[in-house]
Amino acid sequence: MTDESHLREDQLDSEVVFDGRLLHVRRDRVRLPNGAESTREYITHPGAVTVLALLDNGKLLLERQFRYPLGRVFLELPAGKIDDGEQALVAAKRELLEETGYTADDWRNLGVMNPCIGYSDERIEIFLACHLSQVSGQQLDHNEFLDVLEMSPNEVSEAIRQGMITDAKTITALYWLEKVLRESW
C-alpha cells in the first residue's frame, strides 16, 4: 500500500450550514498537507441503492422520472435512498417492489459508486436482481411519479452513447453489468 499521508487533510472544526430532510450541508475548516488552512463545504447523504433488474427476456427495467434540479425527465434504473438503519440489500428490494411491482429471487451486490466525490459523501450500492416476478403494481411513495419500461442492455448502451441517458448511477451500473454478462467480473 502506498503512503498517502502527504495527501490527507485534517478536520479542525465543523459546522452545519443546512439541515434538510434528505441533505445536510457542512462547512469544515481543515489543515492541508502543507500546514495551511482551508475550507471544505460538502453534502452529507444517507446513501442510496440502484438496481439492475434483469428480466428473463434479457431486458432491464428502467424508469422515466422528472428530476426537478435539472427540470426534465430522465431515463434511469430503479433506485432510492437507504432509510436510517436499513441494510442496503433491504433498501434495494424495497425500492424495486415500490417502484416497479417486481421482486427478484437472486440478488448480487456489484459494488459501490460515489457519484460526486468533490462535494458529497453519497454512496450508491449497485445490485443485480435476476429471476424477477411481477407481484403487484407500483407502490410509489406519496408524490412520486414515474413510468416503468423495458430496454435491452444494448438499447440502454445506445441511449447512453446518444446522450439520452446521462445519469451516473445508470451508466456505471450498465458498465458493470456488461462485465458480469461477459463473466469477466
C-alpha positions in Angstrom: 0.0 0.0 0.0 1.2 3.4 -0.9 1.8 6.0 1.9 -0.9 8.7 1.4 -0.2 10.8 4.5 1.2 13.6 2.2 -2.3 13.9 0.7 -4.5 13.9 3.8 -6.4 16.9 5.1 -7.3 17.0 8.8 -10.6 18.5 10.1 -10.1 21.4 12.6 -13.7 22.2 13.2 -17.1 21.7 11.5 -20.4 23.4 11.4 -23.9 22.6 10.0 -24.9 25.1 7.3 -28.2 23.4 6.3 -30.0 20.5 7.8 -32.7 19.3 5.5 -34.9 16.2 5.3 -32.6 14.4 2.8 -29.4 16.5 2.5 -27.2 18.1 5.1 -24.6 20.7 4.2 -21.5 21.1 6.3 -18.6 23.6 6.3 -15.3 22.3 7.7 -12.1 24.1 8.4 -9.2 21.8 7.5 -5.5 21.7 7.8 -3.9 20.9 4.4 -0.8 18.7 4.0 1.4 21.8 3.7 0.2 23.1 7.0 -2.1 25.8 5.6 -5.8 26.0 6.4 -8.7 25.9 4.0 -12.5 25.4 4.0 -14.4 22.4 2.7 -18.2 22.6 2.1 -19.9 19.3 1.4 -23.2 17.5 1.4 -23.8 14.5 3.7 -26.2 11.9 2.3 -27.7 8.8 3.9 -26.7 6.6 0.9 -28.7 5.0 -1.9 -29.2 1.9 -3.9 -29.8 1.2 -7.6 -31.0 -2.0 -9.2 -30.1 -3.6 -12.4 -33.4 -5.6 -12.7 -32.7 -8.2 -15.4 -35.9 -9.8 -16.7 -35.9 -13.4 -18.0 -36.2 -12.0 -21.6 -32.8 -10.3 -21.2 -34.2 -6.8 -20.8 -33.7 -4.4 -18.0 -36.4 -2.4 -16.1 -35.8 1.3 -16.4 -37.8 4.3 -15.3 -38.7 7.7 -16.7 -38.9 10.3 -13.9 -38.9 14.1 -13.8 -35.9 15.4 -11.8 -36.6 18.9 -10.5 -33.0 20.2 -10.2 -32.4 19.8 -13.9 -36.0 20.4 -14.9 -36.5 17.5 -17.2 -37.5 13.8 -17.4 -34.6 11.3 -17.1 -34.3 7.7 -18.0 -32.6 5.7 -15.2 -32.6 2.5 -13.2 -34.8 1.9 -10.2 -33.1 3.5 -7.2 -33.7 5.1 -3.9 -32.4 6.3 -0.6 -31.4 3.9 2.2 -33.5 4.6 5.2 -31.9 5.2 8.6 -30.7 1.9 10.0 -31.7 -0.1 6.8 -29.3 -2.5 5.2 -28.6 -1.8 1.5 -30.0 -5.1 0.2 -33.2 -4.5 2.1 -33.4 -1.0 0.6 -32.8 -2.4 -2.9 -35.6 -5.0 -2.5 -38.0 -2.3 -1.2 -37.2 0.2 -4.0 -37.6 -2.5 -6.7 -41.0 -3.5 -5.4 -42.3 0.0 -4.7 -41.2 1.5 -8.0 -41.8 -1.4 -10.4 -44.0 -4.0 -8.6 -41.3 -6.7 -9.1 -39.4 -8.9 -6.7 -36.4 -11.0 -7.5 -35.2 -14.4 -6.4 -31.4 -13.7 -7.0 -29.5 -10.7 -5.7 -25.9 -9.8 -6.2 -24.1 -6.7 -4.9 -21.9 -5.5 -7.7 -20.2 -2.7 -5.7 -20.3 0.9 -4.6 -20.0 4.1 -6.5 -19.5 7.6 -5.2 -21.2 10.0 -7.7 -19.9 13.4 -6.5 -16.7 12.9 -4.6 -15.8 16.6 -4.7 -18.8 17.8 -2.7 -20.8 14.9 -1.3 -20.2 11.7 0.8 -23.0 9.9 -1.0 -22.5 6.3 -1.8 -24.7 4.2 -4.1 -24.8 0.4 -3.7 -25.4 -1.2 -7.1 -27.3 -4.5 -7.1 -28.1 -7.0 -9.9 -31.5 -8.6 -9.4 -32.4 -11.7 -11.5 -35.3 -14.1 -11.8 -37.9 -11.4 -11.5 -41.6 -11.8 -10.8 -44.2 -9.1 -11.0 -46.2 -9.4 -7.8 -48.1 -6.2 -7.7 -48.5 -2.8 -9.3 -46.3 0.1 -8.3 -46.4 1.1 -4.7 -44.9 4.6 -5.2 -44.1 6.9 -2.3 -46.5 9.8 -1.7 -46.0 12.4 -4.5 -43.7 10.1 -6.6 -44.5 9.7 -10.3 -42.6 7.5 -12.8 -43.1 5.3 -15.7 -41.5 1.8 -16.0 -40.2 0.4 -19.2 -38.1 -2.5 -20.5 -34.9 -2.0 -22.6 -32.2 -4.4 -23.6 -28.7 -3.7 -22.4 -27.8 -2.8 -25.9 -30.6 -0.3 -26.1 -29.5 1.2 -22.8 -25.9 1.4 -24.1 -27.0 3.1 -27.3 -29.2 5.6 -25.3 -26.1 6.4 -23.2 -24.0 6.8 -26.3 -26.6 9.2 -27.8 -26.8 11.3 -24.6 -30.3 10.2 -23.8 -29.1 8.7 -20.5 -26.8 10.9 -18.5 -27.5 9.5 -15.0 -24.2 8.5 -13.5 -25.5 5.5 -11.5 -27.2 4.1 -14.5 -24.1 4.5 -16.7 -21.9 2.9 -14.0 -24.3 0.1 -13.4 -24.6 -0.8 -17.1 -20.7 -0.8 -17.4 -20.6 -3.3 -14.5 -23.5 -5.4 -16.0 -21.6 -5.7 -19.3 -18.7 -7.2 -17.3 -21.0 -9.6 -15.4 -22.7 -10.8 -18.6 -19.3 -11.5 -20.2 -18.4 -13.4 -17.0 -15.3 -11.3 -16.5 -16.4 -9.9 -13.2 
